[in-house]
C-alpha cells in the first residue's frame, strides 16, 4: 500500500494504498483459477506513481504490517510452503524503502487514497480470494476506506481492489470491467457478481476506461482484470488518476494546478486535474 502527496503551487496530498507484491494462486468467485506470477501489482503501482508524478504529486507509500498469505515460487508459479514474508517489508521494494505502516495513515493529512490492487488485495488486504462475498477486510484497510469516505475525500481502486470498497462502503458504484468472460478476455468476470452480492453497483467498462461514483467519490478501473495490451491498461489507470480523482478533489478556481506544457497529453491532464487544499482557496 502507499500514500501520495503532491505539491502543485499549493499542496496536494493523495494517499495511495498499495496491495502486497506477491501474485497469488487460488480461485476467484468466478471459479476461474488464478496462477499469475507475471501479474504482480508492480506495473500498476508504478504507473499510478507516474501519472501522479506528472501532476507534481508528492507520494507517501503505506502497507499493512502483516504476514503475506502466500510466498510465490516464481519458477513454478506456486506457493512456497516453507517460506514466510511480511507485506510491509516486501512492499518496501516498490517504495525504495520509503514506506510506512498503514496504521499511521490518516485521511486528515491527505486529499485522496489509491489502492492499486493486484492479487495481494484479494489475499493480504482481504480474504476475498478464499471467501468471495463473505470475505473480511483487513481492519486498517477498512479504517482507511471509511475515514476517507467520511471525510468526503476521493478513493481510487483498480484491478481487483474495487471489491474492498464494495465490502466496506454500502451501495458504492465500481467497475472491474465486463461481466462475461468473452472467450477468456475477461477471465475474472465472475467478480462482478460477487460485487453485486455485496450490495454494490457494478458498471461495465472497457479496460482503458474508469468509472466515477460522484456521490461516494470513488473511482475505479479494471486494469489487469482484462487480458489486454499493456498500453490499454496504462491508459485506464491514467483515466482513474487524471479524470477521476482529479475531478473530485478541491480546485483552485483562479489558476491551473500544473505548469503549462507543449505536450498535448499533459495539457489535457492539466484540464482534468486540480489538486488543492481548501485553505488555499
Buried (B, 14 or more C-beta within 10 A) or exposed (E): BBBBBBEBBBBBBBBBBBBBBBBBBBBBBBEBEBBBBEBBBBBBBBBBBEBBEBBBBBBBBBBBBBBBBBBBBEEEEEBBEEEEBBBBBBBBEBBEEEBBBBEEBBBEEBBBBBBBBBBBBBBBBBBBBBEBBEBEBBEBBBBBBEBBBEBEBBBBBBBBBBBBBBBBBEEBBBBBBBBEBEEEBBBBBBBBBBBBEBEBBBBBBBBBBBBBBEEBBBBBBBBBBBBBEEEBBBBBBBBBBBBBBBBBBBBBEEEBBBEEEEEEEBBEBBBBBBBBBEEEE
